[in-house]
Amino acid sequence: MKIGIIGGGIVGSSLYRILSEKHEVKIFDASVKTQFPTLIHSLLLKDCDVELASLSLEFYKKYKIKRMDFTSYTIGKVGDDLISSWTEHGVSVKETYVDWIGDKALEAKGGDSLVSIKDLTEVPKEKAKVGVLTSEKKATVKANGKDITGDFDVFVLTAGGWNSNIIDQRIPLKPYYCWASLMKGHRRELDKFIVYDYVLGFYSRPAIGIGSPLFIAGDGDIIEMRPPEDGKARKPEIKDRDLVISRIKTRFESRPIYVSGNFCEGTPDMRPVYGRLKDNLYLVGGLNGYGAEVGPGMAMLLEMMIDKGEERRPYMLDRFNGVENFDLGREPHEL
Ligand SMILES: Cc1cc2nc3c(=O)[nH]c(=O)nc-3n(C[C@H](O)[C@H](O)[C@H](O)COP(=O)(O)OP(=O)(O)OC[C@H]3O[C@@H](n4cnc5c(N)ncnc54)[C@H](O)[C@@H]3O)c2cc1C
């Protein structure tokens, strides 16, 4: 089959690697997003997302995507059911007092890593701004204004926060802005470990990973907005910025150096979604703040749907049939 992928981010690039094994695949990407060089992959998720993150890990290993493993510390109450599910997926977990955190935490080994998104997304792409017009059964796809519908058997729409800008049809996805801050502090452990602080409400992760004074922290807060049509990223007003930074400073003496963010997207239940929108158009989206954790897993699910007709119900598009308006909720990777 000839498959056109619209958007070459985490999912589009994962799909390219998987589908190219059996099909003729081409990615169209408008180059409107600068990806963060590394992102967290964690198995410390909830419910069936743990299996999805496990699939992503399989993908990273199979395609030899660069990753650095890190021990993580989770502060706050975690249910026994979650701990058993993490242990079943190979994570070793124990409660311990951590001197440099100044609190008790769940120490997890084998569950967290930083994935090289640069490595993952280094696949061939054609630079083009794509638009999709829909009729009852079919999608008409244009790249830089040129109709390319007939050049492909099917397309996959996977342009993250830009999806709803690209297609003329209402889809159960809403874009939002999410930010994180590069911080400098005294605790060099913060550049060697990942911390999920559910008491104060933030996460921190290494910036370089060698014990430097730098780390990256954020809170996964959601600022609902559409990416600008002209592709020029503009920072929205981040109302809770000072509050979050003060919470980070309460735990770890530090100061912000640079705040950066980008567009993510969520569904009505904040879980990812995939399925067939039209006879010649599939969708994979709604990866909110955990695309590196579940994105390659979603790409694997779509491949199973296209090639074998298999469906993974909890993530299917039809669960939103009849949903008209909705508000975005809390990011699902937060416990
Ligand atoms: C501050 C911040 C920190 C984050 N930290 C983490 C983390 O640690 N771990 C994690 O798992 N996730 C994290 N995320 C979330 C992660 O970045 C997203 O979930 C992920 O990027 C979504 O992947 P995607 O493939 O759906 O879309 P994206 O990666 O956003 O890719 C979309 C692609 O579509 C392209 N595009 C846009 N418009 C068009 C068009 N008209 N035509 C063609 N192409 C187009 C863009 O250029 C882009 O390449 C973070 C996000 C932010 C903002």
The ligand as a Tripos MOL2 file, in Angstrom:
@<TRIPOS>MOLECULE
LIG
   53    58     1     0     0
SMALL
NO_CHARGES

@<TRIPOS>ATOM
      1 C1          7.0270   21.3690   27.7260 C.3       1 LIG1
      2 C2          6.6710   19.9760   27.2850 C.ar      1 LIG1
      3 C3          7.2700   18.8850   27.9190 C.ar      1 LIG1
      4 C4          6.9230   17.5850   27.5420 C.ar      1 LIG1
      5 N1          7.5300   16.5280   28.1470 N.ar      1 LIG1
      6 C5          7.2170   15.2720   27.7790 C.ar      1 LIG1
      7 C6          7.9190   14.1620   28.3440 C.ar      1 LIG1
      8 O1          8.8440   14.3040   29.1420 O.2       1 LIG1
      9 N2          7.5350   12.9070   27.9710 N.ar      1 LIG1
     10 C7          6.5420   12.7000   27.0380 C.ar      1 LIG1
     11 O2          6.2310   11.5330   26.7520 O.2       1 LIG1
     12 N3          5.9030   13.7430   26.4490 N.ar      1 LIG1
     13 C8          6.2190   15.0140   26.8000 C.ar      1 LIG1
     14 N4          5.6020   16.0650   26.1800 N.ar      1 LIG1
     15 C9          4.5050   15.7900   25.2370 C.3       1 LIG1
     16 C10         4.9870   15.4040   23.8380 C.3       1 LIG1
     17 O3          5.8300   16.4100   23.3200 O.3       1 LIG1
     18 C11         3.7460   15.2190   22.9310 C.3       1 LIG1
     19 O4          2.8640   14.3080   23.5250 O.3       1 LIG1
     20 C12         4.1550   14.6850   21.5660 C.3       1 LIG1
     21 O5          5.0610   15.5590   20.9420 O.3       1 LIG1
     22 C13         2.9580   14.4590   20.6740 C.3       1 LIG1
     23 O6          3.4090   13.7500   19.5610 O.3       1 LIG1
     24 P1          2.6890   13.8110   18.1360 P.3       1 LIG1
     25 O7          3.4590   12.9380   17.2330 O.co2     1 LIG1
     26 O8          1.2250   13.5680   18.3260 O.co2     1 LIG1
     27 O9          2.7980   15.3260   17.6680 O.3       1 LIG1
     28 P2          4.0680   16.2640   17.5600 P.3       1 LIG1
     29 O10         5.2710   15.6190   18.1090 O.co2     1 LIG1
     30 O11         3.6280   17.5700   18.1160 O.co2     1 LIG1
     31 O12         4.2760   16.4020   15.9810 O.3       1 LIG1
     32 C14         3.3530   17.0490   15.1480 C.3       1 LIG1
     33 C15         4.0410   17.3070   13.8100 C.3       1 LIG1
     34 O13         3.0700   17.7940   12.8730 O.3       1 LIG1
     35 C16         3.6820   18.7770   12.0730 C.3       1 LIG1
     36 N5          2.6470   19.6270   11.4620 N.ar      1 LIG1
     37 C17         1.9240   20.6130   12.0570 C.ar      1 LIG1
     38 N6          1.0880   21.1740   11.1670 N.ar      1 LIG1
     39 C18         1.2750   20.5330    9.9840 C.ar      1 LIG1
     40 C19         0.6980   20.6420    8.6760 C.ar      1 LIG1
     41 N7         -0.2560   21.5640    8.3920 N.pl3     1 LIG1
     42 N8          1.1290   19.8020    7.7090 N.ar      1 LIG1
     43 C20         2.0930   18.8720    7.9470 C.ar      1 LIG1
     44 N9          2.6770   18.7380    9.1690 N.ar      1 LIG1
     45 C21         2.2680   19.5310   10.1650 C.ar      1 LIG1
     46 C22         4.6190   19.5130   13.0180 C.3       1 LIG1
     47 O14         5.6550   20.1890   12.3210 O.3       1 LIG1
     48 C23         5.1420   18.3620   13.8930 C.3       1 LIG1
     49 O15         6.3480   17.8340   13.3870 O.3       1 LIG1
     50 C24         5.9470   17.3690   26.5210 C.ar      1 LIG1
     51 C25         5.3710   18.4800   25.8710 C.ar      1 LIG1
     52 C26         5.7350   19.7600   26.2260 C.ar      1 LIG1
     53 C27         5.1270   20.9100   25.4780 C.3       1 LIG1
@<TRIPOS>BOND
     1     1     2 1
     2     2     3 ar
     3     2    52 ar
     4     3     4 ar
     5     4     5 ar
     6     4    50 ar
     7     5     6 ar
     8     6     7 ar
     9     6    13 1
    10     7     8 2
    11     7     9 ar
    12     9    10 ar
    13    10    11 2
    14    10    12 ar
    15    12    13 ar
    16    13    14 ar
    17    14    15 1
    18    14    50 ar
    19    15    16 1
    20    16    17 1
    21    16    18 1
    22    18    19 1
    23    18    20 1
    24    20    21 1
    25    20    22 1
    26    22    23 1
    27    23    24 1
    28    24    25 2
    29    24    26 1
    30    24    27 1
    31    27    28 1
    32    28    29 2
    33    28    30 1
    34    28    31 1
    35    31    32 1
    36    32    33 1
    37    33    34 1
    38    33    48 1
    39    34    35 1
    40    35    36 1
    41    35    46 1
    42    36    37 ar
    43    36    45 ar
    44    37    38 ar
    45    38    39 ar
    46    39    40 ar
    47    39    45 ar
    48    40    41 1
    49    40    42 ar
    50    42    43 ar
    51    43    44 ar
    52    44    45 ar
    53    46    47 1
    54    46    48 1
    55    48    49 1
    56    50    51 ar
    57    51    52 ar
    58    52    53 1
@<TRIPOS>SUBSTRUCTURE
     1 LIG1         1 GROUP 0 **** ****
